[in-house]
Amino acid sequence: MKELTVEQYLIKRVEALGWWCLKFPPLFFAGFPDRIILGARATIVFVELKRPSKTAEKLQARIHKQLRRFGFRVEVIDTLEGVDALILTI
């Protein structure tokens, strides 16, 4: 399965709930998560998408750690089931 498949599924699920699933071009900030979900009750979740069994690169992991220090939720998702699990927890 491709990362794009997981990303498209995430967008579909998030937008079906009436939320936003934003993407910032990588030229703004190297290592920044692929998507930002803005949902009900001021929910913000940063999502890094990967192909199955792949993990965040070193720079991405550092950015994720900093975002978590700021109190944000950051998820690395590599499957459609991971998207479904995320949606259930937002």
C-alpha distances in whole Angstrom, upper triangle without the diagonal:
4,7,8,7,8,11,12,12,14,16,17,18,20,22,22,24,26,25,24,21,22,21,23,23,22,26,28,27,24,22,22,20,17,19,22,22,26,27,30,33,32,29,27,23,21,18,16,12,10,7,7,10,11,15,17,19,23,24,21,22,26,25,24,27,29,28,28,32,32,31,28,25,22,19,16,13,9,8,10,12,13,14,16,18,19,20,22,24,25
4,5,5,7,9,10,11,13,15,16,17,19,20,22,24,25,24,22,19,19,18,20,19,19,22,24,23,21,19,20,17,14,16,20,20,24,26,29,32,30,27,25,22,20,16,14,10,8,5,8,11,11,14,15,17,21,21,19,21,24,23,22,25,27,26,27,30,31,30,27,24,21,18,15,12,9,9,11,14,14,14,17,19,19,20,23,24,24
4,5,5,6,9,10,11,12,14,16,17,18,20,22,23,21,19,16,16,14,16,16,16,19,21,20,18,16,16,13,11,12,16,17,21,23,26,29,27,24,21,18,16,12,10,6,5,4,8,11,10,12,13,15,18,18,16,18,21,20,18,22,24,22,23,27,27,26,23,20,17,14,11,9,7,9,10,13,12,12,15,17,16,18,21,21,22
4,5,5,6,8,10,10,12,14,15,16,18,20,21,20,18,14,15,13,15,15,16,19,20,20,19,17,17,14,11,12,16,17,20,22,25,28,27,24,21,19,17,13,12,8,9,8,11,14,13,15,16,17,21,21,18,20,23,21,20,24,25,24,25,28,28,28,24,22,19,16,14,12,10,11,11,15,14,13,16,18,17,18,21,22,22
4,5,5,6,9,10,11,12,14,16,17,19,20,19,18,15,16,15,18,19,19,23,24,23,22,20,20,17,13,14,17,17,21,22,25,28,27,24,22,19,18,14,13,10,10,9,11,14,14,16,17,20,23,23,20,22,25,24,22,26,27,25,26,30,30,29,25,22,20,17,15,12,10,9,8,12,12,11,14,16,16,16,19,21,21
4,6,5,6,9,10,11,12,14,15,17,19,17,16,13,15,14,17,18,18,22,23,22,21,19,18,14,12,12,14,15,18,19,22,25,24,21,19,16,15,11,11,7,8,8,9,13,13,14,15,18,21,21,18,19,23,21,19,23,24,22,23,26,27,25,22,19,16,13,11,8,7,6,6,9,9,8,11,13,12,13,16,18,18
4,5,5,6,9,10,11,12,14,16,17,15,13,10,11,10,14,15,15,19,20,19,19,17,15,12,9,8,12,12,15,17,20,23,22,19,17,14,13,10,9,7,9,10,12,15,14,15,15,18,21,20,17,19,22,20,18,22,23,21,22,25,25,24,20,18,15,13,11,9,9,9,9,12,11,9,12,14,13,13,17,18,17
4,5,5,6,9,10,11,12,15,15,14,13,10,12,12,15,16,18,21,22,22,22,20,18,15,12,11,14,13,16,17,21,24,23,20,19,16,16,13,13,10,12,13,15,18,18,19,19,21,25,24,21,23,25,23,22,25,26,24,25,28,28,27,23,20,18,16,15,12,12,11,10,13,13,10,13,16,15,14,18,19,18
4,5,5,6,9,10,11,13,15,14,13,11,14,14,18,19,20,24,24,24,24,22,20,16,14,12,14,13,16,16,19,23,22,19,18,16,16,13,14,11,13,13,14,17,18,19,19,22,26,25,22,23,26,24,22,25,27,24,24,28,28,26,22,20,18,15,14,11,11,9,7,10,10,8,9,13,12,11,14,16,16
4,5,5,6,8,10,11,13,11,11,8,11,12,15,18,19,22,22,22,22,19,17,14,11,9,11,10,13,13,16,19,19,16,14,12,12,9,11,9,12,13,14,17,17,18,18,21,24,23,19,21,23,21,19,22,23,20,21,25,24,22,19,16,14,12,12,10,11,10,8,10,9,6,8,11,9,9,12,14,13
4,6,5,6,8,10,11,9,8,6,9,10,14,16,18,21,21,21,22,20,18,14,11,9,10,9,12,12,16,19,18,16,15,13,13,11,13,11,14,16,18,21,20,20,20,23,25,24,21,22,25,22,20,24,25,21,22,26,25,23,20,18,16,15,15,13,14,13,11,14,13,10,11,14,12,11,15,16,14
4,6,5,6,9,10,10,10,9,12,14,18,20,22,25,25,25,25,24,21,18,15,13,14,12,14,14,16,20,20,18,17,16,16,14,16,14,17,18,19,22,22,23,23,26,29,28,24,26,28,26,24,27,28,25,25,29,28,26,23,20,19,17,17,15,16,14,11,14,14,10,11,14,13,11,14,17,15
4,6,5,7,9,9,10,9,13,15,19,21,23,26,26,26,26,24,22,18,16,13,13,11,13,12,14,18,18,15,15,14,15,13,16,14,17,18,19,22,22,22,23,26,28,28,24,25,28,25,23,26,27,24,24,27,26,24,21,18,18,16,16,14,15,13,10,12,12,8,8,11,10,8,11,13,12
4,5,5,7,6,7,6,10,13,16,19,21,24,23,23,24,22,19,16,14,11,10,8,9,8,11,14,14,12,12,11,13,12,15,14,17,19,20,23,23,22,22,25,27,26,23,24,26,23,21,24,24,21,21,25,23,21,18,16,16,14,16,14,16,15,13,14,13,9,10,12,10,7,11,12,10
4,5,5,5,6,7,10,13,17,19,22,25,24,24,26,24,21,18,16,13,12,9,10,10,12,16,16,14,14,14,15,15,17,17,20,22,23,26,25,25,25,28,30,29,25,27,28,26,24,27,27,24,24,28,26,24,21,19,19,18,19,17,19,18,15,17,17,13,13,16,14,11,14,16,13
4,5,7,9,11,14,17,20,23,25,28,28,28,29,28,25,21,19,16,15,12,13,11,13,17,17,16,17,16,18,17,20,19,22,23,24,27,27,27,27,30,33,32,28,29,31,28,26,29,30,26,27,30,28,26,23,21,21,20,21,19,20,18,15,16,17,13,12,15,14,11,13,16,14
4,5,9,11,14,17,21,24,26,29,28,28,29,27,24,21,19,16,15,11,11,8,9,13,14,13,14,14,17,17,20,20,23,24,25,28,28,27,27,30,32,31,28,28,30,28,25,28,28,25,25,28,26,24,21,19,20,19,20,19,21,19,17,17,17,13,12,14,13,9,11,13,11
4,7,10,13,16,19,23,25,28,26,27,28,27,24,21,19,16,14,11,10,8,9,12,13,13,14,15,17,17,21,21,24,26,27,30,29,29,28,31,33,32,28,29,31,28,26,28,28,25,25,28,26,24,21,20,20,20,22,21,23,22,19,20,20,16,16,18,16,12,15,16,13
4,7,10,13,16,20,22,25,23,23,25,24,20,18,16,12,10,7,6,5,7,11,11,10,10,11,13,14,17,18,22,24,25,27,27,26,25,28,30,28,25,26,27,24,22,25,25,21,22,25,22,21,17,16,17,17,19,18,21,20,18,19,18,14,15,16,14,11,14,14,11
4,6,10,13,16,18,21,19,20,22,21,17,15,13,10,8,6,5,7,10,13,11,10,10,11,12,12,15,16,20,22,24,26,25,25,23,25,27,25,22,24,25,22,20,23,23,19,20,23,21,20,16,16,16,16,18,17,20,20,18,20,18,15,16,18,14,13,16,16,13
4,7,10,13,16,18,17,18,19,18,15,12,10,6,6,5,7,9,12,15,13,12,10,9,10,9,12,13,16,19,21,23,22,21,20,22,24,22,19,21,22,19,18,21,21,18,19,22,20,19,16,14,14,14,15,14,17,17,16,18,16,12,15,16,13,12,16,16,13
4,7,10,12,15,14,14,16,16,12,10,8,5,5,6,8,11,15,17,15,13,11,10,10,10,12,13,17,19,22,24,22,21,19,21,23,21,18,20,21,17,17,20,20,17,19,21,20,19,16,15,14,15,16,16,18,19,18,20,18,15,18,19,16,15,19,19,16
4,7,9,12,11,12,13,13,10,9,6,5,6,9,11,15,18,20,18,16,13,12,10,10,11,11,15,18,20,22,20,19,17,18,21,18,15,18,19,16,16,19,19,16,19,22,20,20,17,16,14,15,15,15,17,19,18,21,19,16,19,21,17,18,21,21,18
4,6,8,7,9,11,11,9,9,7,7,8,12,13,17,21,22,19,18,15,14,11,12,12,14,16,19,22,24,21,20,17,18,20,17,15,18,18,15,15,19,18,16,19,21,19,20,17,17,15,16,17,18,19,21,22,24,22,19,23,24,20,21,24,24,21
4,5,6,8,9,11,9,10,9,10,12,15,17,21,24,26,23,22,18,17,14,14,14,14,17,19,23,24,21,20,18,18,19,16,15,18,19,16,17,20,19,18,21,23,22,23,20,20,18,19,18,19,20,23,23,26,23,21,25,26,23,24,27,27,24
4,5,6,6,8,7,9,8,11,13,17,19,22,26,27,24,23,19,18,14,14,12,14,15,18,21,22,19,18,15,14,16,13,12,15,16,13,15,18,17,16,20,22,21,22,19,20,17,18,17,18,19,22,23,26,23,22,25,26,23,25,28,27,25
4,6,7,10,10,12,12,14,16,19,21,25,28,30,26,25,21,20,17,17,16,17,19,22,25,26,22,21,18,17,18,14,14,18,17,15,17,20,19,18,22,23,22,24,22,22,20,21,20,22,23,26,27,30,27,26,29,30,27,28,31,30,28
4,7,10,8,11,12,13,14,18,19,23,26,27,23,22,19,18,15,16,16,18,20,23,26,27,23,22,18,18,18,14,14,17,16,13,16,18,16,16,19,20,19,21,19,20,18,20,20,22,23,26,27,30,27,25,29,29,26,27,30,29,26
4,6,6,9,11,13,13,17,19,23,26,27,23,22,18,17,14,15,14,16,18,21,24,24,21,19,15,14,14,11,10,14,12,10,12,15,13,13,16,18,17,19,17,18,16,18,17,20,22,25,26,28,25,24,27,27,24,26,29,27,25
4,6,9,10,13,15,19,21,24,28,29,25,24,20,18,14,14,13,15,16,19,22,22,18,16,13,11,11,8,8,11,11,9,12,14,13,14,17,18,18,20,18,19,16,17,16,19,20,23,25,27,24,23,27,27,24,26,29,28,26
4,6,9,12,13,17,20,23,26,27,24,22,18,16,12,12,9,12,13,16,19,19,15,13,9,8,9,5,4,8,8,6,8,11,11,11,14,16,16,18,16,16,13,14,13,15,17,20,22,24,21,21,24,24,21,23,26,25,23
4,7,9,10,13,16,19,23,23,20,18,14,12,9,9,8,11,13,17,19,20,16,14,11,11,12,9,6,9,9,6,8,11,10,9,12,15,14,16,13,13,10,12,12,14,16,20,21,23,19,19,22,22,19,21,24,22,21
4,6,7,11,14,17,20,21,19,16,12,10,6,6,5,8,11,14,17,17,14,12,10,11,13,11,7,10,11,8,8,11,12,10,12,15,15,15,12,11,8,9,9,11,13,16,17,19,16,15,18,18,15,17,20,19,17
4,7,10,13,16,20,22,19,17,13,11,8,6,5,6,9,13,15,17,14,13,11,13,15,13,10,13,14,12,11,15,15,13,16,19,18,18,15,14,11,10,10,10,12,15,16,18,15,14,17,18,15,16,20,19,18
4,6,10,13,16,18,16,14,10,8,6,5,7,8,12,15,17,19,17,16,14,16,18,16,13,15,17,13,12,16,16,13,15,18,17,17,13,12,10,10,10,11,13,15,15,17,14,12,15,16,13,14,17,17,15
4,6,10,13,15,12,10,7,6,5,6,9,11,15,18,20,21,20,18,16,18,20,18,14,16,17,14,12,16,15,12,14,17,15,14,11,10,9,10,12,13,16,17,17,18,16,13,16,16,13,13,16,15,13
4,6,10,12,10,8,6,5,6,8,11,13,16,19,21,23,21,20,18,21,23,21,17,19,20,17,15,18,18,14,15,18,16,15,11,10,10,11,13,13,16,17,16,17,15,12,14,14,11,10,14,13,10
4,7,9,7,6,5,7,9,11,15,16,20,23,24,26,25,24,22,24,26,24,20,21,22,19,17,20,19,15,16,19,17,15,12,12,13,14,16,17,20,21,19,20,18,15,16,17,13,12,15,14,10
4,7,6,5,7,8,11,13,17,18,22,25,26,27,27,25,24,27,28,27,23,24,25,22,20,22,21,18,18,21,18,16,13,13,14,15,18,18,21,21,19,20,18,15,15,16,12,10,13,12,8
4,6,6,9,11,15,17,20,22,25,28,29,30,30,28,27,30,31,30,26,27,28,25,22,24,24,20,20,22,20,17,15,15,17,18,21,21,24,24,22,22,20,17,17,17,14,12,13,12,9
4,6,9,12,16,18,22,24,27,30,31,32,31,30,28,31,32,30,27,27,28,25,22,24,23,19,19,21,18,16,14,14,17,19,22,23,26,26,25,24,22,20,20,19,16,14,15,13,10
4,6,10,13,16,20,22,26,29,30,31,30,28,26,29,29,27,24,24,25,22,20,21,20,16,17,18,15,13,12,12,15,17,21,21,25,26,24,24,22,20,20,19,16,15,16,14,11
4,7,10,13,17,19,22,25,26,27,26,24,23,26,26,25,22,22,22,19,17,19,18,14,14,17,14,12,9,9,12,14,17,18,21,22,21,21,18,16,17,16,12,12,13,11,7
4,7,10,13,16,20,23,24,25,24,22,20,22,23,21,18,18,19,16,14,16,15,11,12,14,12,10,7,7,9,11,14,16,19,20,20,20,17,15,17,16,12,12,14,12,9
4,6,10,12,16,19,20,21,20,18,16,19,20,19,15,15,17,14,11,14,14,10,10,14,12,10,7,5,6,7,11,12,16,17,17,17,14,12,14,13,10,10,13,11,8
4,7,10,13,17,18,19,17,15,13,16,17,15,12,12,14,11,8,12,12,9,10,13,12,11,8,6,5,6,9,11,14,16,17,17,14,12,15,15,11,13,15,13,12
4,6,10,13,15,16,14,12,11,14,16,15,11,12,14,12,9,13,14,11,12,16,15,14,11,9,6,5,6,7,10,12,13,14,11,10,13,13,10,12,15,13,12
4,7,10,12,13,11,9,8,10,13,12,8,10,13,11,9,12,14,12,13,17,17,17,13,11,8,6,5,6,9,12,13,15,11,11,15,15,12,14,17,16,16
4,7,9,11,9,9,9,12,15,15,11,13,16,14,12,16,18,16,17,20,21,20,17,14,11,8,6,5,6,9,11,13,10,10,13,14,12,14,17,17,17
4,6,8,6,7,8,10,14,15,12,13,16,16,14,17,20,18,19,22,23,23,20,17,13,11,7,6,5,8,11,13,11,11,15,15,15,17,20,20,20
4,6,6,8,10,13,16,17,15,16,20,19,18,21,23,22,22,26,27,26,23,20,17,14,10,8,5,7,10,13,12,13,16,17,16,19,21,22,22
4,6,9,12,14,18,19,17,17,21,21,19,21,24,23,23,26,28,27,24,21,17,14,11,8,5,6,10,11,10,12,15,15,16,18,20,21,22
4,7,10,13,16,18,16,15,19,20,18,20,23,23,22,25,27,26,24,21,17,14,11,10,7,9,13,13,12,14,17,17,17,20,22,22,23
4,7,9,12,14,12,13,16,17,16,18,21,20,20,23,25,25,22,20,16,13,9,9,7,10,14,15,13,15,18,18,18,21,23,22,23
4,6,9,12,9,9,13,14,12,14,17,17,17,20,22,21,19,17,13,11,8,9,8,12,16,16,14,16,19,18,17,20,22,21,22
4,7,8,6,6,9,10,9,11,14,14,15,17,19,19,17,15,11,10,7,10,10,14,17,18,15,16,20,19,17,21,23,21,22
4,6,5,6,9,10,10,12,14,15,16,18,20,21,19,18,14,14,11,13,14,17,21,22,19,20,23,23,21,24,26,25,25
4,5,5,6,9,10,11,13,14,15,17,19,20,19,18,15,15,13,16,17,21,24,25,21,23,26,25,23,26,28,26,27
4,5,5,6,9,10,11,12,14,15,17,19,17,17,14,15,14,17,18,22,24,26,22,23,26,25,23,26,28,26,26
4,5,5,6,9,10,11,12,14,15,17,15,14,11,12,10,13,15,18,21,22,19,19,23,22,19,22,25,23,22
4,5,5,6,9,10,10,12,14,15,14,13,10,11,10,13,15,19,21,22,18,19,23,21,19,22,24,22,22
4,5,5,6,9,10,11,13,14,14,14,12,13,13,17,19,22,25,25,22,22,26,24,22,25,26,24,24
4,5,5,6,9,10,11,13,11,12,10,12,12,16,18,22,24,24,21,21,24,23,20,23,25,22,21
4,5,5,6,9,10,11,9,9,6,9,9,13,16,19,21,21,18,18,21,19,17,19,21,19,18
4,6,5,6,9,10,10,10,8,11,12,16,18,22,24,24,20,21,23,21,19,22,23,20,20
4,5,5,6,9,9,11,10,13,15,18,21,24,26,26,22,23,25,24,21,23,25,22,21
4,5,5,7,6,7,7,11,13,16,20,22,24,24,20,20,23,21,18,20,22,19,17
4,5,5,5,6,7,10,13,16,19,22,23,23,19,19,22,19,16,19,20,17,16
4,5,7,9,10,14,16,20,23,26,27,27,23,23,25,23,20,23,24,20,19
4,6,9,11,15,17,21,24,26,28,27,24,23,25,23,20,22,23,20,18
4,7,9,13,16,19,23,25,26,25,21,21,23,21,17,19,20,16,15
4,6,10,13,16,20,22,22,22,18,18,20,18,14,16,18,14,13
4,7,10,13,16,18,19,18,15,14,16,14,11,13,14,11,10
4,7,10,13,16,17,17,13,13,15,14,11,13,15,13,12
4,6,10,12,13,13,9,10,12,11,8,11,13,11,12
4,7,10,12,12,9,10,13,12,10,13,15,14,15
4,6,8,9,6,7,10,10,9,12,14,14,14
4,7,9,7,8,11,12,11,14,16,17,18
4,5,5,7,9,10,11,13,15,16,17
4,5,5,6,9,10,11,13,15,16
4,5,5,6,9,10,11,13,15
4,5,5,6,9,10,11,13
4,5,5,6,9,10,11
4,5,5,6,9,10
4,6,5,7,9
4,5,5,7
4,5,5
4,6
4
